[in-house]
C-alpha cells in the first residue's frame, strides 16, 4: 500500500493505556548515562529509589510507544527520525498509569524523489486524575515517499541557535555498550545491536538510538544548567542531524536566555554535529 494523504491524516489511536514503575525510570536514567559515578549523591537521585526518585524529562518519549504509523504505507527502510519535541505540563512522576491519544497532525509532500514529512503528536494524561501530563511530537522524513499527493511544506520551523559563543559546554562520554542498555527501554531495532546488519546498511558498528542522544542532551542541561533539579524542565525540542557511535563523546553547547536554553550537540571524535536547533524551556 502506497502512502495516501487522506488515509494518513485520518490515523488516530485514542485511549491507549500504559503504565511504568520505578524500574523503568531508573533504567531510562542509566540508559542516558546517569549513575556513572556511583558515589555522586546528585546522580544517585536518578538511579536509586532511596529518596523520592527524580525523573529525566525526555523519558516521556519512550513511555507511550504505539503503532500509529505502522500501516501508513511508507517505505519503512527509507524512514528517518528528523525531529523530537516535548512539552511537560508538570514533572514526570517516578511511576504512573497513563492514557495516551495519538494522531497525525501534518503531512507534507516534497515531490517525487524528494521525500515526505509526517508530523505526529501524542497527548498523555495520568489515569489517576485525568489531567494532562505531557505532549510529545515527532517529525519523520520518509525519503522514499515523495509524490503521494499531499500539500507542499516543510514542517515546523526550527529553533534558531544564537550566533554568540556558547555560555556553557558539557562533554559526556557514551559507553561502547550503551545502545545495548538503552534498547531495553523499548526500541529493539536490530540496527542498534547487530554488527552485521549495521555494516550492510553502511555503518561500521551499530549506532546509538537518536532518542538516546536526545536523552543525553537533556542530561547535559540537567547537570550543567539545572543543578540536577529535574522539575525545571518544561520543554525539550531537537532536530537530529547525524547518528552517534557508542563510545563517542557528546559535547552539548548551551546558550541561556531567560527561561530558554538553546543547545546543539556534536561528537568530539569526528567533530560532527548530531543535534541542531535544540530548545529547552525551563519553568519561569
C-alpha positions as CSV (number, residue, x, y, z in Angstrom):
1,X,0.0,0.0,0.0
2,X,1.4,3.4,-1.0
3,X,1.2,6.4,1.3
4,X,-2.1,8.2,0.9
5,X,-2.7,11.7,2.2
6,X,-6.3,11.2,3.3
7,X,-5.6,7.9,5.0
8,X,-2.5,9.4,6.7
9,X,-4.5,12.3,8.2
10,X,-7.2,10.0,9.4
11,X,-4.9,8.0,11.6
12,X,-5.7,8.2,15.3
13,X,-5.0,5.9,18.3
14,X,-7.1,7.1,21.3
15,X,-7.4,5.9,24.8
16,X,-4.4,3.6,24.8
17,X,-3.2,2.8,28.3
18,X,0.4,2.4,29.5
19,X,2.0,2.0,32.9
20,X,5.5,2.3,34.3
21,X,7.3,2.0,37.6
22,X,10.5,3.0,39.3
23,X,12.3,0.2,37.5
24,X,11.6,1.8,34.1
25,X,12.5,5.2,35.5
26,X,15.9,4.1,36.8
27,X,16.6,2.0,33.6
28,X,16.0,5.1,31.4
29,X,18.3,7.2,33.6
30,X,21.0,4.6,33.4
31,X,20.5,4.3,29.7
32,X,21.3,8.0,29.1
33,X,24.3,8.0,31.4
34,X,23.2,8.9,34.9
35,X,24.9,7.0,37.7
36,X,28.3,6.6,36.0
37,X,29.8,7.9,39.3
38,X,28.1,5.6,41.7
39,X,29.2,7.7,44.6
40,X,27.8,11.0,43.3
41,X,24.8,11.8,45.5
42,X,23.1,14.0,42.9
43,X,23.4,11.3,40.2
44,X,22.1,8.7,42.7
45,X,18.8,10.6,43.0
46,X,18.0,9.5,39.4
47,X,19.0,5.8,39.7
48,X,18.4,4.8,43.4
49,X,15.0,4.7,45.0
50,X,16.2,5.7,48.5
51,X,14.5,9.1,48.2
52,X,11.7,10.4,46.1
53,X,13.1,9.3,42.7
54,X,13.9,12.0,40.2
55,X,12.9,11.6,36.6
56,X,14.6,12.6,33.3
57,X,12.1,14.7,31.3
58,X,12.9,13.1,28.0
59,X,11.8,9.7,29.3
60,X,8.4,10.9,28.1
61,X,9.4,10.0,24.6
62,X,9.7,6.3,25.4
63,X,6.7,5.8,27.8
64,X,4.0,5.6,25.1
65,X,5.2,3.6,22.2
66,X,2.3,2.9,19.9
67,X,1.6,1.7,16.4
68,X,0.0,4.9,14.9
69,X,2.2,4.8,11.7
70,X,2.7,1.1,11.4
71,X,0.4,0.8,8.4
72,X,0.6,4.2,6.9
73,X,2.0,3.0,3.6
74,X,5.5,4.4,3.6
75,X,8.7,2.6,2.8
76,X,10.0,1.9,6.3
77,X,13.5,1.2,5.0
78,X,13.7,4.9,3.9
79,X,12.3,6.5,7.1
80,X,14.4,8.8,9.2
81,X,13.5,10.3,12.6
82,X,14.0,14.0,11.9
83,X,12.8,15.9,15.0
84,X,11.6,15.2,18.5
85,X,9.5,17.7,20.6
86,X,8.3,17.6,24.2
87,X,6.0,19.8,26.3
88,X,5.7,18.9,30.0
89,X,2.7,20.3,31.9
90,X,4.1,19.1,35.2
91,X,7.2,17.0,36.2
92,X,7.0,13.3,35.4
93,X,6.2,11.2,38.4
94,X,8.6,8.2,39.0
95,X,5.7,5.8,38.3
96,X,2.2,6.1,37.0
97,X,-0.6,4.8,34.8
98,X,-1.1,6.8,31.6
99,X,-3.7,7.3,28.9
100,X,-2.5,8.4,25.5
101,X,-4.2,9.9,22.4
102,X,-2.1,9.9,19.3
103,X,-2.7,11.4,15.8
104,X,-1.1,12.7,12.7
105,X,-1.2,16.5,12.7
106,X,0.6,17.4,9.5
107,X,1.9,15.7,6.3
108,X,3.9,17.4,3.5
109,X,4.8,16.2,0.1
110,X,8.2,17.5,-1.0
111,X,7.8,16.0,-4.5
112,X,8.7,12.8,-6.4
113,X,12.1,11.7,-5.4
114,X,12.4,14.3,-2.7
115,X,10.5,12.6,0.1
116,X,7.7,13.3,2.5
117,X,7.4,14.8,6.0
118,X,5.0,13.4,8.6
119,X,4.3,15.1,11.9
120,X,2.6,13.2,14.7
121,X,1.6,14.0,18.3
122,X,0.8,12.1,21.5
123,X,-1.2,13.8,24.2
124,X,-0.8,12.0,27.6
125,X,-2.7,12.3,30.8
126,X,-2.5,10.5,34.2
127,X,-5.2,7.9,34.7
128,X,-5.4,8.8,38.4
129,X,-6.6,12.4,37.8
130,X,-7.3,12.7,34.1
131,X,-5.2,15.9,33.9
132,X,-2.6,16.5,31.1
133,X,0.9,15.3,31.9
134,X,2.8,15.8,28.7
135,X,2.7,16.1,24.9
136,X,5.3,14.6,22.6
137,X,5.7,15.4,18.9
138,X,7.8,13.7,16.3
139,X,8.7,14.6,12.7
140,X,9.6,11.8,10.4
141,X,11.2,12.1,7.0
142,X,10.0,9.4,4.6
143,X,12.7,9.6,1.9
144,X,11.1,7.2,-0.4
145,X,7.5,8.6,-0.5
146,X,7.5,11.9,-2.2
147,X,4.7,12.5,-4.7
148,X,2.0,10.9,-2.6
149,X,-0.4,13.8,-3.2
150,X,-0.1,15.9,0.0
151,X,0.3,19.6,0.3
152,X,3.7,21.2,-0.1
153,X,5.5,22.4,3.0
154,X,8.5,21.8,5.3
155,X,7.0,21.2,8.7
156,X,7.7,23.2,11.9
157,X,10.3,26.0,11.7
158,X,13.5,25.0,13.6
159,X,14.5,27.0,16.7
160,X,17.3,29.5,15.9
161,X,20.6,28.9,17.6
162,X,22.3,32.1,19.0
163,X,25.4,33.2,17.0
164,X,27.5,34.1,20.0
165,X,29.9,31.8,21.7
166,X,28.2,29.2,24.0
167,X,27.6,30.2,27.6
168,X,28.2,26.6,28.8
169,X,29.6,23.4,27.2
170,X,29.2,19.9,28.7
171,X,31.1,16.9,27.5
172,X,29.6,13.5,28.3
173,X,31.1,10.2,27.3
174,X,28.9,7.4,26.0
175,X,29.8,3.7,26.7
176,X,30.5,1.2,23.9
177,X,27.7,-0.9,25.2
178,X,25.2,2.0,25.7
179,X,22.9,1.1,22.8
180,X,22.6,-2.4,24.2
181,X,21.4,-0.9,27.5
182,X,19.3,1.8,26.1
183,X,17.3,-0.6,23.8
184,X,15.8,-2.2,26.9
185,X,13.6,1.0,27.1
186,X,11.6,-0.5,24.3
187,X,13.3,0.2,20.9
188,X,14.6,-3.2,19.9
189,X,15.6,-2.2,16.3
190,X,18.5,-4.5,15.5
191,X,20.3,-1.6,13.9
192,X,21.4,-0.7,17.4
193,X,22.7,-4.2,18.3
194,X,23.6,-6.3,15.3
195,X,27.1,-5.6,13.8
196,X,26.4,-7.4,10.6
197,X,23.2,-5.5,9.9
198,X,24.9,-2.2,10.7
199,X,27.6,-2.9,8.1
200,X,25.0,-4.0,5.5
201,X,23.4,-0.6,5.7
202,X,26.6,1.4,5.7
203,X,27.6,1.9,9.4
204,X,30.9,0.5,10.8
205,X,29.2,-0.5,14.0
206,X,25.6,-0.4,15.4
207,X,24.6,3.2,16.0
208,X,23.2,4.8,19.2
209,X,19.5,5.4,19.2
210,X,18.6,9.0,18.3
211,X,16.4,9.2,21.4
212,X,19.4,8.2,23.5
213,X,21.4,11.1,22.1
214,X,18.2,13.2,22.9
215,X,18.3,12.0,26.5
216,X,22.0,12.6,26.8
217,X,21.4,16.2,25.7
218,X,18.8,16.5,28.4
219,X,21.2,15.1,30.9
220,X,23.7,17.8,30.0
221,X,21.1,20.5,30.6
222,X,20.1,18.9,33.9
223,X,23.6,18.8,35.2
224,X,25.1,22.0,33.7
225,X,22.2,24.4,33.9
226,X,19.6,23.0,36.3
227,X,22.0,21.7,39.1
228,X,20.1,18.4,38.9
229,X,16.7,19.9,39.5
230,X,14.5,17.8,37.2
231,X,11.4,19.9,37.9
232,X,12.8,22.9,36.0
233,X,12.4,21.3,32.5
234,X,9.1,22.0,30.8
235,X,10.0,21.5,27.1
236,X,12.7,19.8,25.1
237,X,12.9,20.0,21.3
238,X,15.6,18.9,18.9
239,X,16.4,18.3,15.2
240,X,18.6,15.2,14.6
241,X,21.4,15.6,12.0
242,X,23.6,12.6,12.3
243,X,24.0,9.3,14.3
244,X,26.3,8.8,17.2
245,X,28.5,5.7,17.6
246,X,28.5,4.1,21.1
247,X,31.7,5.1,22.9
248,X,31.9,8.6,21.4
249,X,31.8,11.8,23.5
250,X,28.8,14.0,23.0
251,X,29.6,17.7,23.6
252,X,26.5,19.9,24.3
253,X,26.9,23.6,23.7
254,X,24.3,25.7,25.5
255,X,23.1,29.3,25.4
256,X,20.9,30.6,28.3
257,X,18.4,33.4,27.5
258,X,15.9,33.8,30.3
259,X,13.9,30.5,30.6
260,X,15.1,29.3,27.2
261,X,18.2,27.2,26.8
262,X,19.3,26.8,23.2
263,X,21.7,24.0,22.5
264,X,23.4,21.8,19.9
265,X,25.4,18.6,20.2
266,X,28.5,17.4,18.3
267,X,30.7,14.3,18.8
268,X,34.2,15.1,19.8
269,X,35.9,12.2,17.9
270,X,34.6,13.1,14.5
271,X,33.8,16.9,15.0
272,X,30.3,16.1,13.6
273,X,27.0,17.9,14.6
274,X,24.5,15.3,15.7
275,X,21.7,17.6,17.1
276,X,20.9,21.0,15.8
277,X,18.3,23.7,16.8
278,X,17.8,22.4,20.3
279,X,15.4,24.3,22.6
280,X,14.9,23.6,26.3
281,X,12.2,25.5,28.0
282,X,12.6,26.0,31.8
283,X,10.0,26.8,34.4
284,X,9.6,30.6,34.6
